[in-house]
């Protein structure tokens, strides 16, 4: 069964919504990675305000999900009319959920001995986002969260496809959201993985990751649409709790599985959105895996240089960038997101075809990589469907 993505919403430090995101993405704008009060390094914070949500669901993550759902509310309403509320699933990937609200509550308790009014543990539950969206939208199909670190929301798309193909749902609202919190930033700091300046993927001068917040939602249906969810590849190499397999074996296997699932050859892929975290180990193993799968090269870039690493939301956010790149409406001239870095290649890495400004999409299929702690890998292939 072929599945399609007729509707998409996205938010990151580049902007809130497709219209606000498109120009910064294609122009390589990275001013969104900036110093924010309370964080020791530059981070990618969302611009603007987010809508309020009911008290028991209150969290920045859920406010972001509400904003994302609002952008595609007409498409969701049409899906409800077509399939029924009980036949639409909700699957949301995240790593932090409402931890920021928990941090604030614990700080308040430490000062006063009391929990703040309105605080409830539910605000920081990992599955909160999916349950919140299902309730907000009045949906009664399967609803749950996926938390596999940096591959969470890519795997949410894989989960939704399984639900639809198994007949447990006819359509799904799928994606991810992760918002800034001190737990994440200090955690990566304790691993000595944070860059003191905006990250510099695949450079000899790379010094680690930048953290960002963001999210994306997709409507997934079997009804033909312009953008097809053409292939998925998942692997679990379990090399180390935080470090990737240095040879990139799990990453390579996931990319191959995604292409095999889509029925495409490597030379039919026009663009690859790299996981590209700018850590020494990730960039090294990913460069090896990409060079092995694409010996003749493939246009590629790491958009984390623009948004920071949006953690559990990264798979969905970067799939949204593929969606925009492939869309004839949003990207009529076929531009590719450029690879923004200092241009100093690491001689220890295989040479990759990193996108420069003005590079155009040559083929109507694109691949996105998401590689997580514990070797939990997921690669997605999106394709522009034939008219």
C-alpha positions as a Markdown table, in Angstrom:
| # | Residue | x | y | z |
|---|---|---|---|---|
| 1 | Unk | 0.0 | 0.0 | 0.0 |
| 2 | Unk | 1.4 | 3.4 | -1.0 |
| 3 | Unk | 1.1 | 6.2 | 1.5 |
| 4 | Unk | 1.1 | 9.9 | 0.9 |
| 5 | Unk | 1.7 | 13.2 | 2.8 |
| 6 | Unk | -1.0 | 15.6 | 1.5 |
| 7 | Unk | -0.5 | 18.1 | 4.4 |
| 8 | Unk | 2.5 | 19.3 | 6.4 |
| 9 | Unk | 3.2 | 21.9 | 9.1 |
| 10 | Unk | 6.6 | 22.8 | 10.4 |
| 11 | Unk | 8.2 | 25.1 | 13.0 |
| 12 | Unk | 11.8 | 25.8 | 14.1 |
| 13 | Unk | 14.0 | 28.8 | 14.7 |
| 14 | Unk | 13.8 | 29.5 | 11.0 |
| 15 | Unk | 10.1 | 30.4 | 11.4 |
| 16 | Unk | 6.6 | 29.2 | 12.4 |
| 17 | Unk | 4.9 | 27.6 | 9.4 |
| 18 | Unk | 5.8 | 26.7 | 5.8 |
| 19 | Unk | 5.7 | 30.2 | 4.5 |
| 20 | Unk | 8.0 | 31.5 | 7.2 |
| 21 | Unk | 10.4 | 28.6 | 6.9 |
| 22 | Unk | 10.9 | 28.4 | 3.1 |
| 23 | Unk | 13.2 | 31.4 | 2.4 |
| 24 | Unk | 15.4 | 31.0 | 5.4 |
| 25 | Unk | 15.8 | 27.3 | 4.7 |
| 26 | Unk | 16.8 | 27.8 | 1.1 |
| 27 | Unk | 19.0 | 30.9 | 1.8 |
| 28 | Unk | 21.0 | 29.2 | 4.5 |
| 29 | Unk | 19.9 | 31.7 | 7.2 |
| 30 | Unk | 21.3 | 30.8 | 10.6 |
| 31 | Unk | 20.7 | 33.8 | 12.7 |
| 32 | Unk | 18.1 | 31.8 | 14.6 |
| 33 | Unk | 21.0 | 30.1 | 16.4 |
| 34 | Unk | 21.7 | 32.7 | 19.0 |
| 35 | Unk | 22.3 | 33.3 | 22.7 |
| 36 | Unk | 19.1 | 32.9 | 24.9 |
| 37 | Unk | 18.9 | 33.7 | 28.6 |
| 38 | Unk | 19.4 | 30.7 | 30.7 |
| 39 | Unk | 21.5 | 28.7 | 28.2 |
| 40 | Unk | 25.4 | 28.8 | 28.1 |
| 41 | Unk | 25.7 | 28.3 | 24.3 |
| 42 | Unk | 23.8 | 29.5 | 21.3 |
| 43 | Unk | 20.5 | 27.6 | 20.8 |
| 44 | Unk | 17.7 | 27.6 | 18.2 |
| 45 | Unk | 14.6 | 29.1 | 19.9 |
| 46 | Unk | 11.2 | 29.4 | 18.2 |
| 47 | Unk | 10.3 | 32.9 | 17.2 |
| 48 | Unk | 7.0 | 34.4 | 18.2 |
| 49 | Unk | 4.2 | 33.2 | 20.6 |
| 50 | Unk | 2.5 | 29.9 | 20.8 |
| 51 | Unk | -1.2 | 29.3 | 21.5 |
| 52 | Unk | -2.4 | 28.4 | 25.0 |
| 53 | Unk | -3.7 | 24.9 | 25.8 |
| 54 | Unk | -6.0 | 23.6 | 28.5 |
| 55 | Unk | -4.3 | 23.6 | 32.0 |
| 56 | Unk | -3.9 | 19.8 | 32.5 |
| 57 | Unk | -2.1 | 19.6 | 29.1 |
| 58 | Unk | 0.0 | 22.8 | 29.6 |
| 59 | Unk | 3.5 | 22.6 | 28.3 |
| 60 | Unk | 5.6 | 24.3 | 25.7 |
| 61 | Unk | 5.7 | 21.1 | 23.7 |
| 62 | Unk | 1.9 | 20.8 | 23.6 |
| 63 | Unk | 1.6 | 24.5 | 22.7 |
| 64 | Unk | 3.9 | 23.9 | 19.7 |
| 65 | Unk | 1.8 | 20.9 | 18.7 |
| 66 | Unk | -1.4 | 23.0 | 18.9 |
| 67 | Unk | 0.2 | 25.6 | 16.6 |
| 68 | Unk | 1.3 | 22.9 | 14.1 |
| 69 | Unk | -2.1 | 21.3 | 14.1 |
| 70 | Unk | -3.7 | 24.7 | 13.4 |
| 71 | Unk | -1.7 | 25.2 | 10.2 |
| 72 | Unk | -3.2 | 22.1 | 8.7 |
| 73 | Unk | -6.6 | 22.2 | 10.5 |
| 74 | Unk | -8.6 | 22.2 | 7.2 |
| 75 | Unk | -6.8 | 19.1 | 6.0 |
| 76 | Unk | -7.4 | 17.3 | 9.3 |
| 77 | Unk | -11.1 | 18.3 | 9.2 |
| 78 | Unk | -11.4 | 16.8 | 5.7 |
| 79 | Unk | -9.7 | 13.6 | 6.9 |
| 80 | Unk | -12.1 | 13.3 | 9.8 |
| 81 | Unk | -15.1 | 13.7 | 7.4 |
| 82 | Unk | -13.6 | 11.1 | 5.1 |
| 83 | Unk | -12.4 | 8.4 | 7.5 |
| 84 | Unk | -14.2 | 9.1 | 10.8 |
| 85 | Unk | -12.7 | 10.1 | 14.2 |
| 86 | Unk | -12.1 | 6.5 | 15.3 |
| 87 | Unk | -10.1 | 5.6 | 12.2 |
| 88 | Unk | -7.4 | 8.3 | 12.5 |
| 89 | Unk | -4.2 | 7.6 | 14.5 |
| 90 | Unk | -1.9 | 10.0 | 16.3 |
| 91 | Unk | 1.8 | 9.2 | 16.7 |
| 92 | Unk | 4.2 | 11.8 | 18.1 |
| 93 | Unk | 7.9 | 11.5 | 18.6 |
| 94 | Unk | 9.7 | 13.5 | 21.3 |
| 95 | Unk | 12.5 | 13.3 | 23.8 |
| 96 | Unk | 11.7 | 16.1 | 26.2 |
| 97 | Unk | 8.0 | 16.5 | 26.2 |
| 98 | Unk | 7.1 | 18.8 | 29.1 |
| 99 | Unk | 10.3 | 18.5 | 31.0 |
| 100 | Unk | 10.8 | 22.3 | 31.1 |
| 101 | Unk | 7.6 | 22.6 | 33.1 |
| 102 | Unk | 8.9 | 19.9 | 35.4 |
| 103 | Unk | 12.1 | 21.8 | 35.9 |
| 104 | Unk | 10.2 | 25.0 | 36.8 |
| 105 | Unk | 8.0 | 23.1 | 39.2 |
| 106 | Unk | 10.9 | 21.4 | 41.0 |
| 107 | Unk | 12.7 | 24.8 | 41.3 |
| 108 | Unk | 9.5 | 26.3 | 42.8 |
| 109 | Unk | 9.3 | 23.3 | 45.3 |
| 110 | Unk | 12.9 | 23.7 | 46.3 |
| 111 | Unk | 12.3 | 27.4 | 47.1 |
| 112 | Unk | 8.9 | 27.1 | 48.8 |
| 113 | Unk | 8.3 | 23.5 | 49.8 |
| 114 | Unk | 5.2 | 23.6 | 47.7 |
| 115 | Unk | 4.3 | 22.5 | 44.1 |
| 116 | Unk | 3.1 | 25.4 | 41.9 |
| 117 | Unk | -0.6 | 25.7 | 41.3 |
| 118 | Unk | -1.6 | 23.7 | 38.2 |
| 119 | Unk | 1.4 | 21.5 | 38.0 |
| 120 | Unk | 0.8 | 17.9 | 37.3 |
| 121 | Unk | 3.1 | 15.1 | 36.4 |
| 122 | Unk | 1.1 | 14.5 | 33.2 |
| 123 | Unk | 2.7 | 17.7 | 31.8 |
| 124 | Unk | 6.1 | 15.9 | 31.4 |
| 125 | Unk | 4.9 | 12.5 | 30.4 |
| 126 | Unk | 6.6 | 11.3 | 27.2 |
| 127 | Unk | 3.2 | 10.4 | 25.6 |
| 128 | Unk | 1.5 | 13.6 | 26.5 |
| 129 | Unk | 1.7 | 15.1 | 23.0 |
| 130 | Unk | -0.1 | 12.4 | 21.2 |
| 131 | Unk | -2.9 | 12.1 | 23.9 |
| 132 | Unk | -3.2 | 15.9 | 23.9 |
| 133 | Unk | -3.6 | 16.1 | 20.1 |
| 134 | Unk | -6.1 | 13.2 | 20.0 |
| 135 | Unk | -8.2 | 14.9 | 22.7 |
| 136 | Unk | -8.0 | 18.4 | 21.1 |
| 137 | Unk | -9.0 | 17.0 | 17.7 |
| 138 | Unk | -11.6 | 14.6 | 19.1 |
| 139 | Unk | -9.9 | 11.5 | 17.6 |
| 140 | Unk | -10.4 | 8.1 | 19.1 |
| 141 | Unk | -8.0 | 6.0 | 17.0 |
| 142 | Unk | -4.6 | 4.7 | 18.3 |
| 143 | Unk | -2.6 | 7.5 | 20.0 |
| 144 | Unk | 0.8 | 7.1 | 21.5 |
| 145 | Unk | 4.3 | 8.5 | 21.6 |
| 146 | Unk | 7.7 | 7.3 | 20.3 |
| 147 | Unk | 10.8 | 8.1 | 22.2 |
| 148 | Unk | 14.0 | 6.8 | 20.6 |
| 149 | Unk | 16.1 | 9.9 | 21.1 |
| 150 | Unk | 17.1 | 11.6 | 17.8 |
| 151 | Unk | 15.2 | 9.2 | 15.6 |
| 152 | Unk | 11.9 | 9.5 | 17.5 |
| 153 | Unk | 9.7 | 11.4 | 15.0 |
| 154 | Unk | 11.2 | 9.6 | 12.0 |
| 155 | Unk | 10.2 | 6.3 | 13.7 |
| 156 | Unk | 6.7 | 7.9 | 14.4 |
| 157 | Unk | 6.2 | 7.9 | 10.6 |
| 158 | Unk | 7.3 | 4.3 | 10.4 |
| 159 | Unk | 4.8 | 3.4 | 13.2 |
| 160 | Unk | 2.0 | 5.2 | 11.5 |
| 161 | Unk | 2.6 | 3.3 | 8.3 |
| 162 | Unk | 2.5 | 0.1 | 10.1 |
| 163 | Unk | -0.8 | 1.0 | 11.7 |
| 164 | Unk | -2.4 | 1.9 | 8.4 |
| 165 | Unk | -1.0 | -1.1 | 6.6 |
| 166 | Unk | -2.2 | -3.4 | 9.4 |
| 167 | Unk | -5.8 | -2.0 | 9.1 |
| 168 | Unk | -5.7 | -0.4 | 12.6 |
| 169 | Unk | -6.2 | 3.0 | 11.1 |
| 170 | Unk | -7.1 | 4.6 | 7.8 |
| 171 | Unk | -5.0 | 7.7 | 8.2 |
| 172 | Unk | -2.7 | 9.3 | 10.7 |
| 173 | Unk | -1.5 | 12.6 | 12.1 |
| 174 | Unk | 2.2 | 12.0 | 12.7 |
| 175 | Unk | 5.3 | 14.0 | 13.6 |
| 176 | Unk | 7.2 | 15.3 | 16.5 |
| 177 | Unk | 7.9 | 18.2 | 18.8 |
| 178 | Unk | 10.8 | 19.0 | 21.2 |
| 179 | Unk | 11.3 | 22.3 | 23.0 |
| 180 | Unk | 14.2 | 23.8 | 24.9 |
| 181 | Unk | 14.9 | 22.7 | 28.4 |
| 182 | Unk | 18.0 | 22.9 | 30.7 |
| 183 | Unk | 18.0 | 19.1 | 31.2 |
| 184 | Unk | 18.9 | 18.5 | 27.5 |
| 185 | Unk | 21.4 | 21.3 | 27.2 |
| 186 | Unk | 23.3 | 20.4 | 30.4 |
| 187 | Unk | 23.1 | 16.7 | 29.6 |
| 188 | Unk | 24.8 | 17.2 | 26.3 |
| 189 | Unk | 27.2 | 19.6 | 28.1 |
| 190 | Unk | 28.1 | 16.8 | 30.5 |
| 191 | Unk | 29.0 | 14.6 | 27.4 |
| 192 | Unk | 31.2 | 17.4 | 26.2 |
| 193 | Unk | 29.2 | 17.5 | 23.0 |
| 194 | Unk | 28.0 | 21.1 | 22.9 |
| 195 | Unk | 29.6 | 23.6 | 20.5 |
| 196 | Unk | 30.3 | 27.0 | 22.0 |
| 197 | Unk | 29.3 | 28.6 | 18.7 |
| 198 | Unk | 26.7 | 27.6 | 16.0 |
| 199 | Unk | 27.5 | 24.1 | 14.9 |
| 200 | Unk | 29.8 | 23.4 | 11.9 |
| 201 | Unk | 28.9 | 20.0 | 10.4 |
| 202 | Unk | 31.6 | 18.0 | 8.6 |
| 203 | Unk | 34.2 | 20.7 | 9.1 |
| 204 | Unk | 37.7 | 19.9 | 10.4 |
| 205 | Unk | 36.9 | 22.6 | 13.0 |
| 206 | Unk | 33.6 | 21.1 | 14.2 |
| 207 | Unk | 33.2 | 21.2 | 18.0 |
| 208 | Unk | 29.9 | 19.6 | 18.7 |
| 209 | Unk | 26.2 | 20.1 | 18.4 |
| 210 | Unk | 23.9 | 23.1 | 18.8 |
| 211 | Unk | 20.5 | 22.4 | 20.4 |
| 212 | Unk | 17.3 | 23.8 | 18.8 |
| 213 | Unk | 13.6 | 23.4 | 19.3 |
| 214 | Unk | 11.0 | 22.7 | 16.7 |
| 215 | Unk | 8.4 | 20.3 | 15.4 |
| 216 | Unk | 6.5 | 19.1 | 12.3 |
| 217 | Unk | 3.2 | 17.3 | 11.7 |
| 218 | Unk | 2.1 | 15.3 | 8.6 |
| 219 | Unk | -1.2 | 13.9 | 7.5 |
| 220 | Unk | -0.6 | 10.4 | 6.3 |
| 221 | Unk | -3.2 | 8.8 | 4.0 |
| 222 | Unk | -3.5 | 6.2 | 1.2 |
| 223 | Unk | -5.1 | 8.9 | -1.0 |
| 224 | Unk | -2.7 | 10.0 | -3.8 |
| 225 | Unk | -1.0 | 13.3 | -3.2 |
| 226 | Unk | 2.0 | 15.2 | -4.6 |
| 227 | Unk | 4.5 | 13.9 | -1.9 |
| 228 | Unk | 4.7 | 10.2 | -1.3 |
| 229 | Unk | 6.2 | 8.5 | 1.8 |
| 230 | Unk | 8.1 | 6.2 | -0.5 |
| 231 | Unk | 10.4 | 4.2 | 1.7 |
| 232 | Unk | 11.5 | 3.6 | 5.3 |
| 233 | Unk | 14.6 | 1.9 | 6.7 |
| 234 | Unk | 15.1 | 1.1 | 10.4 |
| 235 | Unk | 18.1 | -0.6 | 12.1 |
| 236 | Unk | 19.4 | -1.0 | 15.6 |
| 237 | Unk | 23.1 | -1.5 | 15.8 |
| 238 | Unk | 23.3 | -1.0 | 19.6 |
| 239 | Unk | 27.0 | -0.3 | 19.3 |
| 240 | Unk | 27.2 | 2.0 | 22.4 |
| 241 | Unk | 24.8 | 3.9 | 24.7 |
| 242 | Unk | 25.7 | 7.2 | 23.1 |
| 243 | Unk | 28.5 | 6.8 | 20.5 |
| 244 | Unk | 27.6 | 5.5 | 17.0 |
| 245 | Unk | 29.2 | 2.6 | 15.3 |
| 246 | Unk | 32.5 | 4.2 | 14.0 |
| 247 | Unk | 32.2 | 2.4 | 10.6 |
| 248 | Unk | 28.6 | 3.5 | 10.1 |
| 249 | Unk | 27.4 | 0.0 | 9.5 |
| 250 | Unk | 24.0 | 0.6 | 11.1 |
| 251 | Unk | 23.6 | 3.9 | 9.3 |
| 252 | Unk | 24.5 | 2.3 | 5.9 |
| 253 | Unk | 22.1 | -0.6 | 6.5 |
| 254 | Unk | 19.2 | 1.8 | 7.3 |
| 255 | Unk | 19.8 | 3.9 | 4.2 |
| 256 | Unk | 20.0 | 0.8 | 2.0 |
| 257 | Unk | 16.8 | -0.6 | 3.6 |
| 258 | Unk | 15.0 | 2.7 | 2.9 |
| 259 | Unk | 16.0 | 2.7 | -0.7 |
| 260 | Unk | 15.1 | -1.0 | -1.1 |
| 261 | Unk | 11.7 | -0.3 | 0.4 |
| 262 | Unk | 11.2 | 2.6 | -2.1 |
| 263 | Unk | 12.3 | 0.6 | -5.1 |
| 264 | Unk | 14.9 | 3.3 | -5.9 |
| 265 | Unk | 18.6 | 3.0 | -6.7 |
| 266 | Unk | 21.1 | 5.4 | -5.2 |
| 267 | Unk | 21.5 | 7.2 | -8.5 |
| 268 | Unk | 17.7 | 8.0 | -8.5 |
| 269 | Unk | 18.0 | 10.1 | -5.3 |
| 270 | Unk | 18.4 | 13.9 | -5.9 |
| 271 | Unk | 19.1 | 15.1 | -2.3 |
| 272 | Unk | 20.1 | 13.7 | 1.1 |
| 273 | Unk | 19.4 | 15.5 | 4.3 |
| 274 | Unk | 22.3 | 14.4 | 6.5 |
| 275 | Unk | 21.9 | 13.7 | 10.2 |
| 276 | Unk | 25.0 | 15.9 | 10.4 |
| 277 | Unk | 25.2 | 16.8 | 14.1 |
| 278 | Unk | 28.8 | 18.2 | 13.9 |
| 279 | Unk | 30.1 | 15.9 | 16.5 |
| 280 | Unk | 33.4 | 14.2 | 15.6 |
| 281 | Unk | 32.1 | 10.6 | 15.7 |
| 282 | Unk | 28.7 | 11.1 | 14.1 |
| 283 | Unk | 30.0 | 13.1 | 11.1 |
| 284 | Unk | 32.8 | 10.6 | 10.6 |
| 285 | Unk | 30.6 | 7.5 | 10.5 |
| 286 | Unk | 27.9 | 9.2 | 8.4 |
| 287 | Unk | 30.4 | 10.4 | 5.8 |
| 288 | Unk | 31.7 | 6.8 | 5.5 |
| 289 | Unk | 28.2 | 5.4 | 5.1 |
| 290 | Unk | 27.1 | 8.0 | 2.6 |
| 291 | Unk | 30.3 | 7.5 | 0.5 |
| 292 | Unk | 29.7 | 3.8 | 0.5 |
| 293 | Unk | 26.1 | 4.0 | -0.6 |
| 294 | Unk | 26.6 | 6.8 | -3.1 |
| 295 | Unk | 30.0 | 6.2 | -4.7 |
| 296 | Unk | 29.2 | 8.7 | -7.5 |
| 297 | Unk | 28.0 | 11.3 | -5.0 |
| 298 | Unk | 24.7 | 12.8 | -4.0 |
| 299 | Unk | 23.8 | 16.4 | -3.2 |
| 300 | Unk | 23.6 | 16.6 | 0.6 |
| 301 | Unk | 23.5 | 19.1 | 3.4 |
| 302 | Unk | 23.0 | 19.2 | 7.2 |
| 303 | Unk | 20.2 | 21.6 | 8.0 |
| 304 | Unk | 21.1 | 21.4 | 11.7 |
| 305 | Unk | 23.6 | 24.2 | 10.9 |
| 306 | Unk | 20.5 | 26.3 | 10.5 |
| 307 | Unk | 18.1 | 25.0 | 13.1 |
| 308 | Unk | 20.3 | 23.3 | 15.7 |
| 309 | Unk | 19.6 | 19.7 | 16.6 |
| 310 | Unk | 15.8 | 19.5 | 17.4 |
| 311 | Unk | 16.4 | 16.1 | 19.1 |
| 312 | Unk | 13.2 | 13.9 | 19.1 |
| 313 | Unk | 11.6 | 16.3 | 16.6 |
| 314 | Unk | 14.6 | 16.2 | 14.1 |
| 315 | Unk | 13.3 | 13.3 | 12.0 |
| 316 | Unk | 10.0 | 15.1 | 11.4 |
| 317 | Unk | 11.5 | 18.6 | 11.0 |
| 318 | Unk | 14.0 | 17.3 | 8.4 |
| 319 | Unk | 11.4 | 15.2 | 6.6 |
| 320 | Unk | 9.3 | 18.5 | 6.4 |
| 321 | Unk | 12.3 | 20.1 | 4.8 |
| 322 | Unk | 12.3 | 17.3 | 2.2 |
| 323 | Unk | 8.6 | 17.9 | 1.7 |
| 324 | Unk | 9.2 | 21.6 | 1.0 |
| 325 | Unk | 12.2 | 20.8 | -1.3 |
| 326 | Unk | 10.1 | 18.3 | -3.4 |
| 327 | Unk | 6.9 | 20.4 | -3.5 |
| 328 | Unk | 6.3 | 22.1 | -6.9 |
| 329 | Unk | 4.1 | 24.7 | -5.1 |
| 330 | Unk | 6.6 | 25.7 | -2.5 |
| 331 | Unk | 9.8 | 25.2 | -4.4 |
| 332 | Unk | 9.0 | 25.7 | -8.1 |
| 333 | Unk | 12.6 | 26.3 | -9.1 |
| 334 | Unk | 13.9 | 23.2 | -7.3 |
| 335 | Unk | 16.4 | 24.8 | -4.9 |
| 336 | Unk | 18.2 | 22.7 | -2.3 |
| 337 | Unk | 18.9 | 23.7 | 1.3 |
| 338 | Unk | 22.6 | 24.7 | 1.3 |
| 339 | Unk | 25.2 | 23.2 | 3.6 |
| 340 | Unk | 26.3 | 26.1 | 5.8 |
| 341 | Unk | 29.8 | 25.7 | 7.3 |
| 342 | Unk | 33.2 | 27.2 | 7.3 |
| 343 | Unk | 34.3 | 25.3 | 4.2 |
| 344 | Unk | 37.3 | 23.7 | 5.9 |
| 345 | Unk | 37.1 | 20.0 | 4.9 |
| 346 | Unk | 38.2 | 17.3 | 7.3 |
| 347 | Unk | 40.9 | 15.3 | 5.4 |
| 348 | Unk | 40.0 | 12.3 | 7.5 |
| 349 | Unk | 36.5 | 12.1 | 6.0 |
| 350 | Unk | 35.4 | 10.9 | 2.6 |
| 351 | Unk | 34.5 | 13.9 | 0.3 |
| 352 | Unk | 30.8 | 14.5 | 0.2 |
| 353 | Unk | 28.9 | 16.6 | -2.4 |
| 354 | Unk | 27.8 | 19.3 | 0.0 |
| 355 | Unk | 25.2 | 21.6 | -1.4 |
| 356 | Unk | 26.2 | 25.2 | -2.3 |
| 357 | Unk | 23.8 | 28.1 | -2.7 |
| 358 | Unk | 21.9 | 27.8 | -5.9 |
| 359 | Unk | 22.2 | 24.0 | -6.3 |
| 360 | Unk | 19.1 | 22.6 | -7.9 |
| 361 | Unk | 17.2 | 19.3 | -7.4 |
| 362 | Unk | 18.0 | 17.0 | -10.2 |
| 363 | Unk | 15.7 | 14.0 | -9.3 |
| 364 | Unk | 12.3 | 13.8 | -7.7 |
| 365 | Unk | 13.3 | 11.7 | -4.7 |
| 366 | Unk | 15.1 | 12.6 | -1.5 |
| 367 | Unk | 16.4 | 10.8 | 1.6 |
| 368 | Unk | 16.6 | 11.9 | 5.2 |
| 369 | Unk | 18.9 | 10.4 | 7.9 |
| 370 | Unk | 18.1 | 10.1 | 11.6 |
| 371 | Unk | 20.7 | 8.3 | 13.8 |
| 372 | Unk | 20.1 | 8.2 | 17.6 |
| 373 | Unk | 21.7 | 7.1 | 20.8 |
| 374 | Unk | 21.9 | 3.4 | 21.3 |
| 375 | Unk | 22.2 | 2.9 | 17.5 |
| 376 | Unk | 18.5 | 3.5 | 16.9 |
| 377 | Unk | 18.5 | 4.5 | 13.2 |
| 378 | Unk | 15.7 | 5.5 | 10.8 |
| 379 | Unk | 15.9 | 6.8 | 7.2 |
| 380 | Unk | 13.0 | 8.1 | 5.2 |
| 381 | Unk | 12.5 | 8.4 | 1.4 |
| 382 | Unk | 10.1 | 11.0 | 0.1 |
| 383 | Unk | 9.3 | 11.2 | -3.6 |
| 384 | Unk | 7.3 | 13.6 | -5.7 |
| 385 | Unk | 4.5 | 11.5 | -7.2 |
| 386 | Unk | 4.1 | 11.5 | -11.0 |
| 387 | Unk | 1.3 | 13.9 | -12.2 |
